[in-house]
Amino acid sequence: MGKAEIIKARNTSIITKEDYIESVKLSTDRKKKNRCVILSIIILFLGIYGEVTNTVMLGWLFAAFGVVMIAWELFISYPVIGGKSYKKALEVNGGKEITIKVDFYKDHLEMKNASGKTSLKYKKIKRVGKGNNVVILIFSDELAVTFKKDSFTFGSFEDVEAVIEKARER
């Protein structure tokens, strides 16, 4: 990882609140999300059944809780969590727009933002999320790199996909 390495692609993205929300959607563990929705539906039907048959005290409360949980899981959680993450990132960035520069090399990437510079090997990528506008490379629960698909100043998203796939196969 030296200066003589050839950059395969470069991306300079200005990340917005909407990008953060999309990143949250892409980074959410679908299995956990689906389990929560299924449990919420079970609680909803348990409440309805209990209210109709008078076998569960306060069945309507169970039903209401199920509806709230379904709404949270499907519609509300992404904007709330994404908005909070964006606000926190803005604070760290001194209130200025969030700019991320990512240089993609043969076997690693280098990311620069207001917090500093980080180098990450592609082999450590656990998951890749591709949305309409952004891509998120998830390295761990605490570390992910988000960049916009249309913000390449050199190379393209397709070039990056090919480089990452090749490096992860080794």
Beta strands, then each sheet from edge to edge (+ up, - down):
strand 1: 9-15
strand 2: 98-104
strand 3: 108-113
strand 4: 116-121
strand 5: 127-130
strand 6: 134-138
strand 7: 144-148
strand 8: 152-154
sheet 1: 4+ 3- 2+ 1- 8+
sheet 2: 5+ 6- 7+
end
